[in-house]
């Protein structure tokens, strides 16, 4: 009797042939991420932005603060594709240099938040009892305050500047990372391999960082990706209200703040920095959603 092959069976065989030979959580996650075209779009946009941030001198047609008053407030043209501001500075060049500043603030502030909050959350999950109660109640108090208002207060107290801005954003987001790391670590704490590590006499630090943390990374990676977007948006907002980066540094929030006086007559001065913020946040959100879908076992296919 001849074999009956349906279109669904052909599709299943084709998908099985494309599956990676190596198995495991990370290989399967990478395979699912590659199949997510929307996430790949976000990844490509982010890679382009990182390249611009690493080599701004290569791509920017003019200097970061190169002024030419004879062409100030020039609308977009062939010499200045995105126009010039009131000081005659090329907006395209400043946007490219601003990519370096914004991405650096986003990644560094997220990393600091993750390290501090991650250690506190991991410590609380491992020891539990009174130590966990003490740490998490402090985090709950900080979490009850809006992150942006806390960042404004810290930035105003520390003063303007790139380092102070990074520190203000990092501190304001510590409670979020501590809570998600603690929740992820608690799901791993009761597993058999943790009991085995304890039985063979592994030190607490080894149990936390060698066994507990690597197996709780999936939701942390997703949160970190989205956290970079939150940090970039917070940095632009703080610079816009005057407690972040100060002029003449090329930063997207600074450019928005400087151009708001000309929004009715020279729309392009604020439009293009706003678009850069929107595109960057959009790309990071697409990638973060892709990581979430790829690392969620319930969505495994």
C-alpha positions in Angstrom: 0.0 0.0 0.0 1.6 3.4 -1.0 2.5 5.8 1.7 0.1 8.8 2.0 2.0 12.1 2.5 0.0 15.2 3.4 1.2 18.8 3.1 1.4 19.0 6.9 3.6 15.9 7.0 5.9 17.4 4.4 6.1 20.6 6.4 6.9 18.7 9.6 9.7 16.8 7.8 11.1 20.0 6.4 11.2 21.7 9.8 12.8 18.6 11.4 15.5 18.6 8.8 16.3 22.3 9.6 16.6 21.6 13.3 20.1 21.9 14.8 21.9 18.6 15.4 23.0 19.8 18.9 20.3 19.8 21.5 20.0 21.7 24.7 18.2 24.8 26.0 20.5 27.4 24.5 20.7 25.7 21.1 17.0 25.3 20.9 16.5 29.0 22.0 18.9 30.2 19.3 17.1 28.1 16.7 13.7 29.6 17.7 15.1 33.1 17.8 16.5 32.7 14.2 13.0 31.7 13.0 11.5 34.9 14.5 11.9 37.3 11.6 10.6 40.3 13.7 13.3 39.7 16.3 16.0 39.4 13.6 14.9 42.8 12.3 15.4 44.3 15.8 18.8 42.6 16.0 19.9 44.0 12.6 18.9 47.5 13.6 20.7 47.2 16.9 23.9 45.9 15.2 23.8 48.9 12.8 23.4 51.3 15.8 26.3 49.6 17.6 28.5 49.9 14.5 27.6 53.6 14.3 28.4 54.0 18.0 31.8 52.3 17.7 33.0 54.2 14.6 31.2 57.6 14.5 34.1 59.4 12.9 33.9 57.0 9.9 30.2 57.6 9.2 29.6 61.2 10.3 30.2 63.7 7.5 31.1 66.5 10.0 32.5 66.8 13.5 30.3 66.4 16.6 30.4 70.1 17.5 31.6 71.6 14.2 29.9 74.9 13.8 29.2 77.0 10.7 27.0 80.0 11.4 26.6 80.7 7.7 24.4 77.6 7.3 22.6 77.8 10.6 18.9 76.6 10.5 19.3 75.1 7.1 16.6 72.7 6.0 17.6 69.3 4.8 19.5 69.3 1.5 22.2 67.4 -0.4 25.0 68.9 1.7 23.2 68.5 5.0 20.8 65.5 4.6 19.0 66.2 7.9 19.6 69.9 8.1 21.5 72.0 10.6 20.7 73.5 14.0 20.8 77.1 15.2 24.6 76.9 15.6 25.1 75.5 12.1 26.0 72.0 13.3 25.1 69.1 11.1 22.2 67.2 12.7 23.1 63.9 11.0 26.6 64.0 12.4 25.3 64.8 15.9 22.8 62.0 15.7 25.6 59.5 14.9 27.8 60.8 17.7 24.7 60.7 20.0 24.3 57.0 19.2 27.6 56.4 21.0 26.5 58.4 24.1 23.0 56.9 24.3 24.0 53.3 23.9 26.9 53.6 26.3 24.5 55.1 29.0 21.9 52.4 28.3 24.2 49.4 28.4 26.3 50.6 31.4 23.4 51.6 33.5 21.7 48.3 32.8 24.8 46.4 33.7 25.3 48.2 37.0 21.6 47.7 37.9 21.8 44.0 37.0 25.0 43.4 39.0 23.7 45.1 42.1 20.1 44.0 41.9 21.1 40.6 40.7 23.4 40.0 43.6 20.9 41.1 46.1 18.1 39.0 44.6 20.3 35.9 44.3 21.5 36.4 47.9 17.9 36.8 49.2 16.7 33.7 47.2 19.6 31.5 48.5 19.5 32.3 52.2 15.8 33.1 52.6 14.2 33.7 56.0 15.1 37.0 57.7 17.8 37.9 55.2 15.4 37.6 52.3 12.7 39.6 54.2 15.1 42.4 55.0 16.5 42.7 51.5 13.1 42.4 49.7 11.4 44.9 52.1 14.0 47.5 51.3 13.6 46.7 47.6 9.8 47.0 48.0 10.2 50.5 49.6 12.4 51.6 46.7 10.1 50.0 44.2 7.1 51.9 45.5 8.8 55.1 44.2 8.5 55.8 40.5 11.8 54.9 38.8 11.9 58.1 36.8 11.3 60.4 39.8 13.9 58.6 41.8 16.4 59.0 38.9 15.6 62.8 38.8 16.2 63.1 42.5 19.5 61.2 42.4 20.7 63.1 39.3 19.8 66.4 40.8 21.7 65.5 44.0 24.8 64.2 42.2 24.9 66.9 39.5 24.9 66.8 35.8 27.4 64.7 33.8 27.5 61.3 32.1 28.8 59.3 35.0 26.2 60.8 37.4 23.5 60.1 34.9 24.5 56.5 34.5 24.6 56.1 38.3 21.2 57.7 38.8 19.5 55.5 36.2 21.3 52.4 37.6 20.2 52.9 41.2 16.6 53.7 40.2 16.3 50.3 38.4 18.0 48.1 41.0 14.7 47.0 42.7 13.3 45.7 39.4 16.4 43.5 38.7 16.5 42.3 42.3 12.9 41.1 42.2 13.2 39.3 38.9 16.5 37.6 39.8 15.1 36.5 43.1 11.9 35.1 41.4 14.0 33.2 38.8 16.5 31.9 41.4 13.6 30.6 43.6 12.4 28.4 40.8 15.8 26.8 40.6 16.5 26.5 44.3 14.3 23.5 44.8 15.8 21.5 41.9 17.6 18.2 42.5 21.0 19.5 41.2 21.0 22.2 43.9 20.5 19.5 46.5 23.3 17.5 45.0 25.6 20.6 45.1 24.8 21.1 48.7 25.4 17.4 49.5 28.9 17.4 48.0 29.8 20.4 50.1 29.9 23.1 47.5 30.4 26.6 49.0 27.4 29.0 49.0 29.1 31.2 46.4 29.7 28.2 44.1 26.1 27.1 44.6 24.8 30.6 43.8 27.0 31.5 40.8 27.9 28.1 39.4 24.6 26.3 39.7 21.7 28.6 40.6 22.4 31.7 38.4 23.2 30.0 35.1 20.0 28.0 35.2 17.9 31.2 35.9 19.4 33.3 33.2 16.5 33.1 30.6 14.1 35.7 32.2 17.1 37.8 33.3 18.4 38.1 29.7 14.9 39.2 28.5 14.6 41.8 31.3 18.2 43.1 30.6 17.4 43.6 26.9 14.3 45.6 27.7 16.2 47.3 30.5 18.6 48.9 28.0 15.6 50.4 26.2 14.3 51.8 29.5 17.7 53.2 30.4 18.1 55.0 27.0 14.6 56.5 27.3 15.3 57.6 30.8 18.6 59.2 29.8 17.0 61.1 27.0 14.2 62.3 29.3 16.6 63.4 32.1 18.7 65.3 29.6 15.6 66.9 28.2 14.6 68.3 31.6 18.2 69.5 32.2 19.5 67.1 34.9 21.4 64.7 32.6 23.9 65.4 29.9 24.7 69.0 29.3 25.3 70.8 25.9 27.3 70.8 23.7 27.5 67.0 24.0 25.6 65.3 21.2 23.0 63.3 23.0 19.4 62.7 21.7 17.7 64.1 24.7 19.9 67.2 24.7 19.2 67.7 21.0 15.4 67.5 21.7 15.7 70.0 24.5 17.7 72.4 22.4 15.4 72.2 19.4 12.1 72.7 21.1 12.3 76.4 20.7 12.3 75.9 16.9 9.6 73.2 16.7 7.1 75.4 14.8 9.5 76.9 12.3 12.2 74.2 11.9 10.5 70.8 12.6 13.4 68.7 11.6 15.6 69.8 14.5 13.4 67.8 17.0 11.9 65.2 14.6 15.1 63.3 13.7 16.4 63.0 17.3 12.9 61.8 18.3 12.9 59.2 15.5 16.3 57.9 16.6 15.1 57.4 20.1 11.9 55.7 18.8 13.9 53.4 16.4 16.3 52.3 19.1 13.6 51.6 21.6 11.6 49.8 18.9 14.6 47.6 18.0 15.4 46.7 21.6 11.7 45.8 22.3 11.5 43.6 19.2 14.7 41.8 20.3 13.5 41.5 23.9 10.2 40.0 22.8 12.1 37.6 20.5 14.3 36.5 23.4 11.2 36.0 25.6 9.5 33.8 22.9 12.6 31.9 22.2 13.4 31.1 25.9 9.8 30.3 27.0 9.5 26.5 27.1 5.7 26.8 26.7 6.3 28.3 23.2 8.6 25.5 22.1 7.8 24.2 18.7 
